[in-house]
């Protein structure tokens, strides 16, 4: 009941208060009638329900429009509330309207433009467990469904241009049911071996079908399993709500911390179980899920649940990297965050007598 009340309240704030308050600021003479209020208040919900009942290319576009409406409405709420407060304490009406337009319009435009940009971040690491330089590319949270097949193809071309030795996909590749199988075809064009671990959205829509399609395209799907690639070990764990998922699965697989064990990479969608992974001897843990909040100030809420919201962290001799995501979920908007392909430049380091974390290295953004 509490969750329903929260959802209804947020829905009203975005599609009721924010839109109507902004309209009254911009057009003081506007007096909405029943049809206008129905469109503002019920339109998004009706559009979403239409797609749930009848899934086809047309309703997928309708759902994307609804998602964009949600994102723009959320951003409008964040701007109109303080402007409305300033209006109540004496800011002239014309100045309030100008301030609203001057802040919201550029932010809205930039957030949409930014959602189509893809940054490349390079992380340099070294370890005595490595016998040769290795370049890895991580992509995460592409969200085909919220994004189109063309966006996925563009990511594949960008990854190939980086010439990685392997590609690691840390979940949420797809987020809608009943998408045509061919939307993932571009994955087959990857020029390097690819490894995949499931995310929460694959779990929501049915992981088996997605994983079967990826395997048919030549991707190595790791579901609570490991693969030996060269002298390295790559582990993939299925996303789960249980906080002990990482510890439980690593115990089943039989990982231990040892200088003699191979360089071990763990792919787990959400940044949970980090200390458990470090204690089990994982050298590099790759996650996603958080989107770095995707749209400020939503990142403040996400960080309450996932304090390690994005970037590199050194945890008990292990390096954790949380990708901000390579795509976007819901609205095609990014504000205060960026779509990212992460490139890890791994290099051998002199052998030491005790297990220690890789040196800080360098990070750069392109």
C-alpha positions as CSV (number, residue, x, y, z in Angstrom):
1,X,0.0,0.0,0.0
2,X,2.8,2.4,0.9
3,X,4.5,1.7,-2.5
4,X,1.3,2.3,-4.4
5,X,0.9,5.6,-2.5
6,X,4.4,6.7,-3.4
7,X,3.9,5.8,-7.1
8,X,0.6,7.7,-7.3
9,X,2.1,10.7,-5.5
10,X,5.1,10.9,-7.8
11,X,2.8,10.4,-10.8
12,X,0.7,13.4,-9.7
13,X,3.7,15.6,-9.0
14,X,5.1,15.0,-12.5
15,X,2.0,14.9,-14.6
16,X,-0.3,17.0,-12.5
17,X,1.5,19.7,-10.5
18,X,4.6,20.2,-12.6
19,X,2.8,20.5,-16.0
20,X,-0.1,22.6,-14.8
21,X,2.1,24.9,-12.6
22,X,4.5,25.5,-15.6
23,X,1.6,26.1,-18.0
24,X,0.1,28.7,-15.6
25,X,3.5,30.4,-15.3
26,X,4.0,30.6,-19.1
27,X,0.3,31.2,-20.1
28,X,-1.5,32.9,-17.1
29,X,-4.8,33.1,-19.0
30,X,-4.9,29.3,-19.6
31,X,-7.9,27.6,-17.9
32,X,-7.7,23.9,-18.7
33,X,-10.9,22.0,-19.2
34,X,-11.7,18.3,-18.7
35,X,-10.1,17.2,-22.1
36,X,-6.9,19.0,-21.4
37,X,-6.7,17.6,-17.8
38,X,-7.4,14.1,-19.0
39,X,-4.5,14.3,-21.6
40,X,-2.1,15.6,-19.0
41,X,-3.1,13.3,-16.2
42,X,-4.2,10.1,-17.9
43,X,-2.2,10.3,-21.2
44,X,1.0,8.8,-20.0
45,X,-0.7,5.9,-18.2
46,X,-2.9,5.1,-21.1
47,X,0.0,5.1,-23.5
48,X,1.9,2.7,-21.3
49,X,-1.1,0.4,-20.9
50,X,-1.6,0.3,-24.7
51,X,1.9,-1.0,-25.2
52,X,1.4,-3.6,-22.5
53,X,-1.8,-4.9,-24.1
54,X,-0.7,-4.7,-27.8
55,X,3.1,-5.0,-28.4
56,X,4.2,-4.1,-31.9
57,X,6.6,-1.6,-33.4
58,X,4.0,1.2,-33.3
59,X,3.3,0.8,-29.6
60,X,7.0,0.5,-28.8
61,X,7.4,4.0,-30.3
62,X,4.4,5.1,-28.2
63,X,6.1,3.7,-25.1
64,X,9.3,5.5,-25.9
65,X,7.3,8.8,-26.2
66,X,5.7,8.1,-22.8
67,X,9.2,7.5,-21.3
68,X,10.5,10.7,-22.7
69,X,7.4,12.5,-21.4
70,X,8.2,11.0,-17.9
71,X,11.8,12.2,-18.1
72,X,10.9,15.7,-19.3
73,X,8.2,15.9,-16.6
74,X,10.6,14.9,-13.9
75,X,13.1,17.5,-15.0
76,X,10.3,20.1,-15.2
77,X,9.3,19.2,-11.6
78,X,12.8,19.8,-10.4
79,X,12.8,23.3,-12.0
80,X,9.2,24.5,-11.6
81,X,9.0,23.7,-7.8
82,X,11.7,26.2,-6.8
83,X,10.6,28.7,-9.4
84,X,7.0,28.4,-8.1
85,X,8.3,29.0,-4.5
86,X,10.2,32.1,-5.6
87,X,6.9,33.3,-7.2
88,X,5.0,32.8,-4.0
89,X,7.6,34.9,-2.0
90,X,7.5,37.8,-4.4
91,X,9.3,37.1,-7.7
92,X,7.3,38.9,-10.5
93,X,5.3,36.6,-12.7
94,X,7.1,37.6,-15.9
95,X,10.5,37.0,-14.3
96,X,9.4,33.6,-13.0
97,X,8.2,32.5,-16.4
98,X,11.5,33.7,-18.0
99,X,13.5,31.9,-15.3
100,X,11.6,28.6,-15.9
101,X,12.1,28.7,-19.6
102,X,15.8,29.8,-19.3
103,X,16.6,26.8,-17.0
104,X,14.3,24.0,-18.2
105,X,14.6,24.3,-22.0
106,X,18.4,24.1,-22.2
107,X,18.5,21.3,-19.6
108,X,15.9,19.3,-21.5
109,X,17.6,19.8,-24.9
110,X,21.0,18.9,-23.5
111,X,19.8,15.8,-21.7
112,X,18.3,14.4,-24.9
113,X,21.4,15.3,-27.0
114,X,23.7,13.8,-24.3
115,X,21.8,10.5,-24.3
116,X,23.0,9.9,-27.9
117,X,26.7,10.6,-27.1
118,X,29.0,7.7,-26.1
119,X,32.1,8.4,-24.1
120,X,35.1,6.1,-23.9
121,X,36.9,5.8,-20.5
122,X,40.2,4.1,-20.2
123,X,41.4,2.4,-17.0
124,X,45.0,1.2,-16.7
125,X,45.7,-1.7,-14.3
126,X,48.6,-4.0,-13.7
127,X,48.9,-7.3,-11.9
128,X,51.7,-9.9,-11.4
129,X,49.2,-12.5,-12.4
130,X,49.2,-11.3,-16.0
131,X,51.7,-12.6,-18.5
132,X,50.9,-10.2,-21.3
133,X,49.0,-6.9,-22.0
134,X,45.3,-7.4,-22.4
135,X,42.7,-4.8,-23.6
136,X,39.1,-5.4,-22.4
137,X,36.0,-3.4,-23.3
138,X,33.0,-3.3,-20.9
139,X,29.5,-2.3,-22.0
140,X,26.5,-2.4,-19.7
141,X,22.9,-1.4,-19.5
142,X,22.4,-0.8,-23.2
143,X,18.6,-1.4,-22.8
144,X,17.6,-2.4,-26.3
145,X,13.8,-1.8,-26.2
146,X,14.2,1.6,-24.5
147,X,16.8,2.1,-27.2
148,X,16.6,0.9,-30.8
149,X,18.6,-1.7,-32.7
150,X,20.4,1.1,-34.5
151,X,21.9,2.4,-31.2
152,X,23.2,-1.1,-30.4
153,X,24.8,-1.4,-33.9
154,X,26.5,1.9,-33.3
155,X,27.9,0.7,-30.0
156,X,29.2,-2.5,-31.7
157,X,31.0,-0.4,-34.3
158,X,32.5,1.9,-31.6
159,X,33.7,-1.1,-29.6
160,X,35.3,-2.8,-32.7
161,X,37.1,0.5,-33.4
162,X,38.8,0.2,-30.0
163,X,40.2,-3.2,-31.0
164,X,39.7,-5.0,-27.6
165,X,40.9,-8.5,-27.0
166,X,37.5,-9.3,-25.4
167,X,34.2,-7.7,-24.7
168,X,32.4,-8.0,-21.4
169,X,28.7,-7.3,-21.2
170,X,27.5,-6.8,-17.7
171,X,23.7,-7.1,-18.1
172,X,20.6,-5.2,-19.1
173,X,21.3,-5.6,-22.8
174,X,17.6,-5.8,-23.4
175,X,14.6,-4.6,-21.5
176,X,11.4,-5.3,-23.3
177,X,9.5,-8.6,-24.0
178,X,8.5,-9.7,-27.5
179,X,11.2,-7.8,-29.3
180,X,12.1,-9.3,-32.7
181,X,15.1,-11.6,-32.4
182,X,16.9,-9.6,-35.1
183,X,17.3,-6.5,-32.9
184,X,20.3,-8.3,-31.4
185,X,21.9,-9.3,-34.7
186,X,24.6,-6.6,-34.6
187,X,26.1,-8.4,-31.5
188,X,27.3,-11.0,-33.9
189,X,29.5,-8.4,-35.6
190,X,31.7,-8.0,-32.6
191,X,35.3,-8.6,-33.7
192,X,36.4,-9.9,-30.3
193,X,35.2,-12.8,-28.1
194,X,32.2,-11.6,-26.0
195,X,31.1,-12.7,-22.5
196,X,27.7,-11.9,-21.0
197,X,26.2,-11.9,-17.5
198,X,22.5,-11.3,-17.0
199,X,21.0,-8.2,-15.5
200,X,17.7,-7.5,-13.7
201,X,15.9,-6.7,-16.9
202,X,16.8,-10.0,-18.5
203,X,15.4,-11.6,-15.4
204,X,12.1,-9.6,-15.7
205,X,11.5,-10.5,-19.4
206,X,12.9,-14.1,-19.3
207,X,16.6,-14.7,-19.3
208,X,16.6,-18.1,-21.1
209,X,15.4,-16.7,-24.5
210,X,17.8,-13.7,-24.4
211,X,20.7,-16.0,-23.5
212,X,19.9,-18.5,-26.2
213,X,19.8,-15.8,-28.8
214,X,23.2,-14.4,-27.7
215,X,24.7,-17.9,-27.7
216,X,23.5,-18.3,-31.3
217,X,25.4,-15.1,-32.1
218,X,28.6,-16.5,-30.7
219,X,28.5,-14.9,-27.2
220,X,29.7,-16.9,-24.2
221,X,26.9,-16.6,-21.7
222,X,28.0,-17.1,-18.1
223,X,25.2,-17.9,-15.7
224,X,26.7,-18.7,-12.3
225,X,29.6,-20.1,-14.2
226,X,33.2,-19.5,-15.2
227,X,35.2,-19.6,-18.4
228,X,39.0,-19.8,-18.8
229,X,40.2,-17.4,-21.5
230,X,43.9,-17.6,-22.1
231,X,45.5,-17.4,-18.6
232,X,42.6,-15.5,-17.2
233,X,39.3,-16.6,-15.5
234,X,36.0,-14.9,-16.2
235,X,33.1,-15.5,-13.9
236,X,29.5,-14.4,-14.6
237,X,26.8,-14.4,-11.9
238,X,23.1,-14.0,-12.6
239,X,21.6,-10.9,-11.2
240,X,19.5,-11.4,-8.0
241,X,17.9,-9.4,-5.2
242,X,19.6,-11.6,-2.6
243,X,22.5,-9.8,-1.0
244,X,24.4,-13.0,-0.5
245,X,24.2,-14.0,-4.2
246,X,27.9,-13.3,-4.9
247,X,29.2,-15.1,-1.9
248,X,26.9,-18.1,-2.4
249,X,27.8,-18.6,-6.1
250,X,31.5,-18.0,-5.7
251,X,31.6,-20.6,-3.0
252,X,29.8,-23.0,-5.4
253,X,32.3,-22.3,-8.1
254,X,35.2,-22.7,-5.7
255,X,37.2,-19.4,-5.9
256,X,39.9,-18.8,-3.4
257,X,42.4,-16.0,-2.9
258,X,45.9,-17.2,-3.9
259,X,48.9,-15.8,-5.7
260,X,48.9,-18.9,-7.8
261,X,45.3,-18.5,-9.0
262,X,44.7,-17.0,-12.4
263,X,43.7,-13.3,-12.8
264,X,40.0,-13.4,-12.1
265,X,37.3,-11.1,-13.5
266,X,33.8,-11.2,-12.0
267,X,30.9,-9.9,-14.0
268,X,27.9,-9.1,-11.7
269,X,25.2,-6.7,-12.8
270,X,24.7,-4.7,-9.6
271,X,27.5,-3.5,-7.2
272,X,26.5,-5.8,-4.4
273,X,28.6,-8.5,-2.7
274,X,31.8,-6.5,-3.3
275,X,33.6,-7.5,-0.1
276,X,32.5,-11.1,-0.7
277,X,34.1,-11.0,-4.1
278,X,37.3,-9.5,-2.8
279,X,37.6,-12.1,-0.1
280,X,37.1,-14.9,-2.6
281,X,40.2,-13.7,-4.6
282,X,38.5,-11.8,-7.5
283,X,41.0,-9.3,-9.0
284,X,38.6,-7.2,-11.1
285,X,34.8,-6.9,-10.5
286,X,32.7,-5.3,-13.2
287,X,29.2,-4.1,-12.5
288,X,26.6,-1.7,-13.9
289,X,22.9,-1.2,-13.0
290,X,23.1,2.2,-11.3
291,X,23.3,4.4,-14.5
292,X,25.0,6.8,-12.2
293,X,21.5,8.1,-11.5
294,X,21.0,8.9,-15.3
295,X,19.2,12.2,-14.6
296,X,20.2,14.5,-11.7
297,X,19.1,14.8,-9.0
298,X,17.9,11.1,-9.2
299,X,21.5,10.1,-8.5
300,X,21.0,11.2,-4.9
301,X,18.3,8.6,-4.5
302,X,20.3,5.8,-6.2
303,X,23.4,6.5,-4.1
304,X,21.4,5.7,-1.0
305,X,21.0,2.2,-2.2
306,X,24.3,1.8,-4.0
307,X,27.0,4.0,-2.4
308,X,29.5,2.9,-5.0
309,X,27.4,4.4,-7.7
310,X,29.9,4.7,-10.5
311,X,33.6,4.6,-11.3
312,X,36.6,2.8,-9.8
313,X,36.9,1.6,-6.2
314,X,39.7,-0.4,-4.5
315,X,38.3,-2.9,-2.1
316,X,40.5,-5.2,0.0
317,X,43.0,-5.9,-2.8
318,X,40.4,-6.0,-5.6
319,X,39.5,-3.3,-8.2
320,X,35.7,-2.7,-8.6
321,X,34.5,-0.8,-11.6
322,X,30.8,0.3,-11.7
323,X,29.8,1.4,-15.2
324,X,27.4,4.3,-15.6
325,X,25.9,2.3,-18.5
326,X,26.3,2.5,-22.2
327,X,22.7,3.2,-22.9
328,X,19.6,4.6,-21.1
329,X,16.6,3.0,-19.5
330,X,13.2,4.7,-19.9
331,X,13.6,8.3,-21.2
332,X,16.3,8.8,-23.8
333,X,17.9,11.4,-21.5
334,X,21.2,11.8,-19.7
335,X,21.9,14.7,-17.3
336,X,24.8,14.7,-15.0
337,X,26.0,11.3,-16.3
338,X,27.2,9.9,-19.6
339,X,26.9,6.8,-21.8
340,X,30.2,5.0,-21.5
341,X,32.3,2.2,-23.0
342,X,35.0,1.4,-20.6
343,X,38.4,0.1,-21.8
344,X,40.6,-1.7,-19.4
345,X,44.3,-1.7,-20.3
346,X,45.7,-4.6,-18.3
347,X,49.5,-5.1,-18.1
348,X,51.9,-7.5,-16.3
349,X,53.5,-6.2,-13.1
350,X,56.5,-7.6,-11.2
351,X,55.7,-10.5,-9.0
352,X,55.3,-9.6,-5.3
353,X,55.5,-11.9,-2.3
354,X,52.1,-10.9,-0.9
355,X,48.7,-10.3,-2.5
356,X,48.2,-6.6,-3.1
357,X,45.9,-4.5,-5.1
358,X,46.9,-3.2,-8.5
359,X,48.5,0.2,-8.4
360,X,46.2,3.2,-8.9
361,X,47.1,3.5,-12.6
362,X,45.5,6.2,-14.7
363,X,42.0,6.9,-16.0
364,X,41.2,9.0,-19.0
365,X,38.1,9.9,-20.9
366,X,37.7,10.4,-24.7
